Amino acid sequence: MVRAVTPNLDSIDVEEVRRSFANIDDMVYLNTGTEGLAPRPVLDKLIELTTYCETKGQASIDVSRALIETARERVAQFLGVESSTIGFAENATEAVNWVASSLDFNPGDEVLLSLNEHPAMNFPWTYQRNLGRVSLNWFEISSDPDETLANIRDGITTRTRLIALSHVERHQGRRVPAKRICELAADAGVLVLLDGAQALGQFPVDLGDLNVDFYAGNGHKWLCGPRGTGIFYAKSERLPLLTQRHVGVGSTETPFDWDRAGGPTLRQAARRFEYGTRDRATLGAMDATIDWIEGLGFDAIQSRMAALAAIARNRANERGWHVSSPACWEAGSALVSFQVPGADGFALRKYLAEERNTWISHNFAGEVRVSTHYFNTVEEIDYAFEEMDFYLKQRRAA
Ligand SMILES: Cc1ncc(COP(=O)(O)O)c(C=O)c1O
């Protein structure tokens, strides 16, 4: 059961918080769903560690390797799991690919995939299907969590091996009932892979409590961490199901002591996918990323995000524009999509970015999507809507 959140704009001292985001007052940034912004402490840590690693060469290795392990501990703790279950990928897409390309399939096995996925989830699975490794079956994510669950139940067959879907769907920001999906799957003897790229940083995610088998995410959207911080989770008893395609010195516990003719003995930990040198400075900065979030407090973050998302929905509703995102925070998120009658979402997004330095997104349905993170203000939302009004007025006059 998702805990109810009380929307509250005052849960965060936004003026104070915004002082930590460079450039934030030079633009109207309502697009964390695409790319997040890093606050000053994260940026400072990233620059400090990058300078250290890139100027000290091998002399930095022991320290910087320890930084990754600290980051792994922090991320694992943040997600309610053991650090041995966390691997660092380049991005969420890579983490999904690690599962899709590595899971051993039997002939006839099916993956039940949602029709609402980002290419990050769609492409790895359609590619594996095209390679002839697995069949696909499809279901639709609904705004109604019960309906999503029913759609999944209807899609499971005796051949289903894994269910793959977003924890928060990227266009309308629909949040799926992840724990109930994992329960349903476990009862059916089916694995679950969740793509949490739009979930991590919007609300607390406890992977242990979800009892999910595999999870992919990233640090660079709602967590406000650096790019290059993909997060891969494999439940420890599921790791042996993955026969990875790439291996290297990072895959083994004994980098200096190996059997030249026999090949590597793989670690019994998710980091066995980190086969070669990683960007240790970037990953090290995840420590500061989690410090920052914990400093603000997740209850406060969520309360403000829920309040801002409600205001964005209201502004669209007041204009009679159809809002396709769920009205309730617990079934939705801070991704708010709506149709602007008389405007194509792509053209409107482009106009706002190029002419008004105002950043939102668009989707395939011709809608626009506004992301309201805790650092956004009501004034920014109002400005974006007024500029949309202006765009429409101009078009009508033309
Ligand atoms: C649901 C979802 N999954 C994955 C991604 C891609 O994440 P990454 O760039 O970390 O691979 C996105 C990006 O927008 C997304 O919305």
The ligand as a Tripos MOL2 file, in Angstrom:
@<TRIPOS>MOLECULE
LIG
   16    16     1     0     0
SMALL
NO_CHARGES

@<TRIPOS>ATOM
      1 C1         10.7380    5.3950  -18.1940 C.3       1 LIG1
      2 C2         12.1250    5.7060  -18.6700 C.ar      1 LIG1
      3 N1         13.0340    4.7370  -18.7090 N.ar      1 LIG1
      4 C3         14.2900    4.9660  -19.1240 C.ar      1 LIG1
      5 C4         14.6820    6.2010  -19.5610 C.ar      1 LIG1
      6 C5         16.0710    6.3900  -20.0700 C.3       1 LIG1
      7 O1         16.9640    6.4560  -19.0030 O.3       1 LIG1
      8 P1         18.5230    6.4330  -19.2640 P.3       1 LIG1
      9 O2         18.8500    7.6210  -20.0840 O.co2     1 LIG1
     10 O3         19.1100    6.4930  -17.8870 O.co2     1 LIG1
     11 O4         18.8490    5.1820  -19.9460 O.co2     1 LIG1
     12 C6         13.7690    7.2610  -19.5370 C.ar      1 LIG1
     13 C7         14.1680    8.6140  -19.9790 C.2       1 LIG1
     14 O5         13.3900    9.4990  -20.1750 O.2       1 LIG1
     15 C8         12.4610    6.9950  -19.0800 C.ar      1 LIG1
     16 O6         11.5340    7.9590  -19.0660 O.3       1 LIG1
@<TRIPOS>BOND
     1     1     2 1
     2     2     3 ar
     3     2    15 ar
     4     3     4 ar
     5     4     5 ar
     6     5     6 1
     7     5    12 ar
     8     6     7 1
     9     7     8 1
    10     8     9 2
    11     8    10 1
    12     8    11 1
    13    12    13 1
    14    12    15 ar
    15    13    14 2
    16    15    16 1
@<TRIPOS>SUBSTRUCTURE
     1 LIG1         1 GROUP 0 **** ****
